Amino acid sequence: MSTETAPADTTETEVDELARAAAAAAPAWAAIAPADRAAALTAVADALDAARDELVPLAQQETHLPEGRLTGELKRTTFQLRLFAEVVTEGAYLDARIDHADPEWPMGAARPDLRRVNEPLGPVLVFAASNFPFAFSVAGGDTASALAAGCPVLLKAHPGHPALSHRTGEFVVEALRAAGAPDGTFAVLFGVEAGTAALRHPAVRAAAFTGSQHAGRALFDIAAARPEPIPFYGELGSVNPTFVTPAAAGERADEIAAGFIASFTLGVGQFCTKPGILFVPRTSGLAERLAAADLPAGGPMLNERLHAGYVDRLGELRAHPAVRVLAEGDDPLGDRPGPTVLATSAEDFRAATAELAGECFGPTALVVEYDDADELPGLATALEGQLTATIQGSEGDDVADLVAALAGRAGRVLWNGWPTGVSVTHAQQHGGPYPATTAPATTSVGTAAITRFLRPVAYQDMPEQFLPQALREGNPLGIPRRVDGVLEH
């Protein structure tokens, strides 16, 4: 894209105006009837689906991603918008609780009338990601969950796809306006300074981010250093370790090798769930199979900045005295880098975990050879927080200690799968202990993501006419509620 057609950076004055507009829209967007908010989300999904033939080619031009991948990602994006519309309509996310006054309450004092419900935080700043230009960008999961919660959104566009961000933003704004959303419910910002200015703006009540550990931590620190700190939900990356048991290696070494190669090279290795470390038994022959395997062809990375960072990190790993190159594709440091498989021993990995276990965002993975399966729980606990952790095991394996260790380190623990598929569901968890995320109790994928942008408010002895609809007698919204300790549907 030429600089002449690139959207201009949003000025600090414009950021202030947009943030104030979002704050002005917040009460009306929060108060809109659930059916109307759900209809607005569905309208955005319909608009993006209708614009597929315009948006997908634009995404191809700016990201180098193939048409099939982008078409599927746009489908995922509109699916999750519609899924959040269902969540809004169903209403359980409000977690409405009513405890009627009880003069005989067993704690020894009368219980007042107490009613508690989740309410929107207010304007949310979303930092778009580079590697998913639809699903984690302008109308992606963070935007969908914040809008569903009743929060206006300021979307800081990623510089890797500015034209796509601008056009997608236009569709979102037009669809929301046509559906009756107040002006200011959604806006797109451009430029690094605009993002930091918005993060500091007093009207912004929370922020969400997907990207590198370095950038995410810097933004997290800004959010925490504000005069009034705000929640910062950052997803900062992961190496997503995979542990192969001796029995599994003996039963299906070829299958595991092929699955690993397919997973770590998917999308030129530019997935936050890429399995970047594979622990294998030294005598299993898995390392030898990987060394002899046919690696897929390389491809262009998303942008020059990511490519430069990848080349630097791969150079560090290749130069480490404990690391050897097991296999590599054509021109592994070139403009279309071929995959690289590195190897080390468990002993050397334990001695240099901090140096070897850092993320290498691109088509590279590290194989760690161990001698005894009893080593695996200790190797797991030596790792930092992860988005995912995988066990390639066998039916007869006793890996309870390893499962427990991985559950303490990762947000999602897989059995005999590969982590590069992140399904959008009610039960999904896409998060984990720091540095995978800055908020390990939350998720950025799945319907539970809506809870990030809500806060509970309790009303005591409040007259009926002043209560939110969700807490009034007769359940006018028809939502699930817990009344006097009993869950009612």
Protein Blocks (a to p, Z undefined) as FASTA:
>chain_A
ZZklpccdddfklmmmmmmmmmmmmmmmmmpcfklmmmmmmmmmmmmmmmmmmmmmmmmm
mnopafklmmmmmmmmmmmmmmmmmmmmnommnopacddddfkbfnopacdddddddddf
bjcdddddfklmklmmmkmmklmmmmmnopacdddddfklmmlmmmmmmmmmmmmmmnop
aehkaccdedjklmmmmmmpmkbgbdcddddfklmmmmmmmmmmpmbacdddddebjehi
adddfklmmmmmmmmmmmmmmmmmgghhpafkbcfbdcddfklommmmmmmpccdddddd
fblklmmmmmmmmmmmmmpmkbccfbdcehklbmbdcdddddddfklmmmmmmmmmpcce
djdddddddfbfklmmmmmmmpccdfbdcddddfklccklmmmmmmmmpmbdcehiafkb
ccddfkbccddddfkbmclkbcfedjklmmmmgccdddehiafklpcfklgghilnopac
deehiacZZ
